[in-house]
């Protein structure tokens, strides 16, 4: 398949080019920090940010796309499901 944009430099605000399912874990970090996280099933998301900050996003609605540079989603405190990491 041809990629008409292959000569363009990727930007953080551009569309994602890779996705992976997120299994929340209290110990295992992602191979790469996300540029966004998709929430498929409503609930709370306990994120460890690229800066190291730990924050819980409460009551995230299903279908929400959060523009987060996260390194991990903690199992403790995360009730949302169907999480997809976007790069």
Secondary structure, 3 states (H helix, E strand, C coil): CCCCCCCCCCCCCCCCCCEEECCCCCCCCCCCCCCEEEECECEEEEEEECCCCEEEEEEECCCEEECCCEEEECCCCCCCECCEEEC
